[in-house]
Amino acid sequence: MSAATTSAQSLREQERAARRAEKERQKRIARDEAAERRRAEKAGFANVNNPRRSVALTFLCAIFAVYCLFPFVYLMINATKTQADFTSTFGLGFGRTFALWDNIVTVFTYQDGIFGRWFINTILYVVVGAGGATLLAIMGGYALAKFRFPGRKLVFAIIIGAISVPGIALAVPQFLLFAKLGLTNTPWAMIIPSLVSTFGLYLMWIFSEQAVPTELLEAARVDGASEWRTFWTISLPLLAPGIVTTALFSIVATWNNYFLPLIMLKDANWYPLTIGLNQWKDQASTAGGQAIQNLVITGSLITIIPLIIAFLCLQKYWQSGLAAGAVKE
């Protein structure tokens, strides 16, 4: 037998052996996947690579989605009704007249357009109060995370203790303090308390620990960069997801704040939207008051639109900020 024939037979044998090995490998993979699926089913979890549907979990998620979306659907439907249709038709059904645009116009013109003043007040409280709270939380959290100084552990204990105290418990002491200072019934009574966000400070502290490498700061210091320049040019871009998350929490807390302006403000010209709409809601219960539930519903729908826009625009940063630190590297 020639050498060429022997070499060809050897190659064919190698090919057959390689095919057999590949088949055995595929069988092992199939067995491993089947065993993993059985193990996942017994443990109650789905394999990430081979997910299985859970009817019970899907049903629970659907119930939760309906629970969350029901108030919004109710607002959208009833904002299209006149006052007569609101009181005479089914709550989840449309009225005889589609009056959404008329309701919006009436909301901004009712009582000499005071709704617009309430809207501007709320924007002011959010921009100055929530914006200031976010800025202070960024700077304070970064300093606590990246600098070592005496009393750091005490500060941490105070922050944790402050988070555990509900804000409503501080409302009356704050009112007495601001009354002594003569700041009640002024915008400062809303802005100054909103500047303090202990949860935002704690969130930025934890986020700064993970997001900003200490080696990067040391390299910047070696290159001669000041601490201020290092913070603004190097650290701040790395903190963007945490900043957006903190800002969203602060914005929502200030936008929906109800009890603090209720006790601090008496002049309707300084009301935020929460207090103003509640005043409209209670108008029908006063002597000679007119029921305007259709305007209250339409005003509530207008009130939540800026929050929806903020969440949609900042969603990707918010999600990455919540997930930061979830995986240990």
C-alpha positions in Angstrom: 0.0 0.0 0.0 1.4 3.3 -1.0 2.1 6.2 1.4 -0.5 8.4 -0.2 -3.2 5.8 0.3 -2.2 5.3 3.9 -2.3 9.1 4.5 -5.8 9.4 2.9 -7.1 6.6 5.1 -5.6 8.2 8.2 -7.3 11.5 7.3 -10.6 9.8 6.9 -10.2 8.1 10.2 -9.4 11.4 11.9 -12.5 13.0 10.3 -14.7 10.2 11.5 -13.2 10.4 14.9 -13.8 14.2 15.0 -17.4 13.7 13.9 -18.0 11.1 16.6 -16.4 13.5 19.2 -18.6 16.3 18.0 -21.8 14.2 18.3 -20.8 13.1 21.7 -20.2 16.7 22.7 -23.6 17.7 21.4 -25.2 14.8 23.3 -23.4 15.9 26.5 -24.7 19.5 26.0 -28.3 18.3 25.5 -28.0 16.1 28.6 -26.6 19.0 30.7 -29.3 21.4 29.5 -32.1 18.8 30.3 -30.6 18.3 33.7 -30.4 22.1 34.3 -34.0 22.5 33.3 -35.1 19.7 35.7 -33.0 21.3 38.5 -34.5 24.7 37.8 -38.0 23.4 37.8 -37.4 21.7 41.1 -35.9 24.9 42.6 -38.7 27.0 41.2 -36.6 29.2 39.0 -36.2 29.3 35.2 -32.9 28.8 33.5 -31.7 32.1 32.0 -30.7 30.4 28.8 -33.8 28.2 28.6 -36.6 30.3 30.2 -40.0 28.8 30.9 -43.2 30.6 31.3 -44.8 31.0 34.7 -48.6 31.4 34.5 -48.9 32.4 38.2 -46.1 35.0 37.9 -47.6 36.4 34.7 -51.0 36.7 36.4 -49.5 38.5 39.5 -47.6 40.9 37.2 -50.8 41.6 35.3 -52.7 42.4 38.5 -49.9 44.7 39.6 -49.9 46.5 36.2 -53.6 47.0 36.3 -53.4 48.3 39.9 -50.7 50.9 38.9 -52.3 51.9 35.6 -55.9 52.1 36.8 -55.7 55.6 38.4 -54.1 57.0 35.2 -56.7 55.4 33.0 -59.4 56.9 35.3 -57.9 60.3 34.9 -57.6 60.1 31.2 -61.3 59.1 30.8 -62.8 61.5 33.2 -60.8 64.4 32.0 -62.8 64.3 28.8 -66.2 64.8 30.6 -68.1 67.8 31.5 -69.2 68.3 35.1 -72.7 67.0 34.3 -71.3 63.9 32.6 -68.9 63.3 35.5 -71.7 63.0 38.0 -74.2 61.2 35.7 -72.1 58.6 33.8 -70.1 55.5 34.8 -66.6 56.3 36.1 -64.8 54.2 33.5 -67.0 55.2 30.6 -66.8 58.2 28.3 -69.5 61.0 28.6 -71.9 62.2 26.1 -69.6 65.2 25.3 -65.8 65.0 24.6 -64.7 68.1 26.6 -61.0 67.5 27.2 -59.9 70.7 25.4 -62.6 72.8 27.0 -61.6 71.4 30.5 -57.9 72.3 29.9 -58.8 75.8 28.8 -61.1 76.2 31.8 -58.4 74.9 34.2 -56.0 77.6 33.2 -58.6 80.4 33.2 -60.7 79.5 36.3 -60.3 82.0 39.2 -58.2 84.4 37.0 -55.8 81.6 36.0 -54.6 80.7 39.4 -53.7 77.2 38.3 -50.9 78.6 36.2 -49.6 80.4 39.3 -49.7 77.1 41.2 -47.9 75.4 38.4 -45.1 78.0 38.4 -44.8 77.8 42.1 -44.4 74.0 41.9 -41.7 74.4 39.2 -39.9 76.9 41.4 -40.0 74.6 44.4 -38.7 71.7 42.3 -36.0 73.6 40.5 -34.6 75.4 43.6 -35.5 72.9 46.3 -35.0 69.5 44.5 -32.2 70.9 42.4 -30.4 72.2 45.5 -31.0 69.0 47.4 -29.5 67.0 44.5 -26.4 69.2 44.3 -25.8 69.1 48.1 -26.3 65.3 48.0 -23.8 64.9 45.2 -21.1 67.0 46.9 -21.7 65.6 50.4 -21.9 62.0 49.2 -18.7 62.3 47.2 -16.8 63.9 50.0 -17.9 61.2 52.5 -17.0 58.5 50.0 -13.6 59.7 48.9 -12.2 61.7 51.8 -11.2 60.4 55.2 -11.6 62.7 58.2 -12.4 62.5 61.9 -16.0 61.9 62.7 -16.8 60.2 59.4 -18.5 57.3 61.2 -20.5 59.6 63.3 -21.8 61.4 60.2 -22.7 58.0 58.8 -24.7 57.1 61.9 -26.5 60.5 61.9 -27.5 60.0 58.2 -28.8 56.5 58.9 -30.8 57.8 61.9 -32.2 60.7 59.8 -33.4 58.3 57.1 -35.3 56.3 59.7 -37.2 59.4 60.9 -40.4 60.0 58.8 -40.6 63.5 57.3 -44.1 64.1 58.6 -42.7 63.8 62.2 -40.6 66.9 61.5 -43.3 69.0 60.0 -44.6 70.5 63.2 -41.1 71.3 64.6 -40.2 72.9 61.3 -43.4 75.0 61.3 -42.6 76.3 64.9 -39.0 77.1 63.8 -40.0 78.9 60.7 -42.7 80.8 62.5 -40.1 82.1 65.0 -38.0 83.2 62.0 -40.9 84.8 60.2 -40.6 82.6 57.1 -44.0 80.9 57.1 -46.3 81.8 54.2 -43.3 82.5 52.0 -41.5 80.4 49.3 -38.6 79.8 51.7 -40.8 77.7 53.9 -41.0 75.2 51.0 -37.5 75.6 49.5 -35.3 75.4 52.6 -36.7 72.0 54.0 -36.6 70.6 50.4 -32.8 71.3 50.3 -32.2 68.4 52.7 -32.4 64.9 51.3 -30.8 62.4 53.7 -31.7 59.5 51.4 -30.1 61.3 48.4 -27.0 61.9 50.4 -26.8 58.3 51.4 -27.4 57.1 47.9 -24.7 59.3 46.4 -22.3 58.2 49.2 -22.8 54.5 48.2 -22.7 55.3 44.5 -19.5 57.3 44.7 -17.8 54.5 46.5 -18.4 52.2 43.6 -18.4 54.5 40.5 -15.3 56.6 41.1 -12.0 54.6 41.2 -9.6 55.9 43.8 -6.7 55.2 41.5 -8.2 57.7 38.9 -8.4 60.4 41.5 -4.8 59.8 42.6 -3.6 60.0 39.0 -5.4 63.3 38.6 -3.7 64.6 41.8 -0.3 63.5 40.5 -0.9 65.5 37.3 -1.5 68.6 39.4 -5.3 68.8 39.2 -7.0 70.5 42.1 -9.7 68.7 44.1 -12.4 71.0 42.7 -11.3 70.4 39.1 -11.0 66.7 39.7 -14.6 66.6 41.0 -16.1 68.6 38.1 -14.1 67.1 35.2 -13.5 63.5 36.2 -15.8 62.4 39.0 -19.0 64.2 37.9 -19.4 62.4 34.5 -18.9 59.0 36.3 -21.6 59.9 38.8 -24.3 60.7 36.1 -26.5 57.6 36.7 -26.5 58.2 40.5 -27.2 61.9 40.0 -30.2 61.3 37.8 -31.6 58.7 40.2 -31.1 61.1 43.2 -32.7 64.0 41.2 -35.7 61.9 40.2 -36.4 60.9 43.8 -36.0 64.5 45.0 -38.2 65.9 42.2 -41.0 63.4 42.9 -40.8 64.1 46.6 -41.0 67.8 46.2 -43.6 67.7 43.4 -45.9 65.5 45.5 -45.3 67.2 48.8 -48.6 67.9 50.5 -48.3 68.1 54.3 -45.5 70.6 54.5 -47.2 73.3 52.3 -50.5 72.6 54.0 -49.1 73.8 57.4 -46.6 76.3 56.1 -48.6 78.3 53.5 -51.9 80.3 53.9 -51.7 82.5 50.9 -53.2 80.8 47.8 -50.8 82.7 45.6 -47.9 80.5 47.0 -49.7 77.2 46.9 -48.2 74.3 45.0 -50.4 72.2 42.8 -51.1 69.6 45.5 -52.7 72.1 47.8 -54.4 74.1 45.1 -56.1 71.1 43.6 -57.2 69.9 47.0 -58.7 73.4 47.6 -60.7 73.0 44.4 -61.8 69.6 45.5 -63.1 70.9 48.8 -64.8 73.9 47.2 -68.1 72.0 46.8 -68.4 71.4 50.5 -68.2 75.1 51.4 -71.3 77.3 51.7 -72.3 78.4 48.2 -69.4 76.5 46.6 -69.5 75.1 43.1 -68.6 71.5 42.4 -65.8 71.4 39.8 -64.6 67.7 39.9 -64.0 67.8 36.1 -61.5 70.6 36.6 -59.8 68.8 39.5 -59.5 65.6 37.4 -58.1 67.5 34.4 -55.7 69.5 36.6 -54.5 66.3 38.2 -53.8 64.8 34.7 -51.9 68.0 33.7 -50.0 67.7 37.0 -48.6 64.3 36.4 -47.6 64.9 32.8 -44.2 66.6 33.7 -43.3 63.7 35.9 -44.1 61.2 33.1 -41.9 63.2 30.7 -39.0 63.4 33.2 -39.2 59.6 33.8 -39.3 58.8 30.1 -36.4 61.1 29.3 -34.2 59.9 32.1 -35.2 56.3 32.2 -32.0 54.8 30.9 -29.9 56.7 33.4 -32.3 55.9 36.2 -32.2 52.1 35.5 -28.4 52.1 35.3 -28.2 54.0 38.6 -30.5 51.6 40.4 -28.5 48.6 39.0 -25.1 50.1 40.0 -23.4 48.0 42.6 -25.6 45.0 42.1 -22.8 43.0 40.6 -19.5 42.7 42.4 -16.5 42.9 40.2 
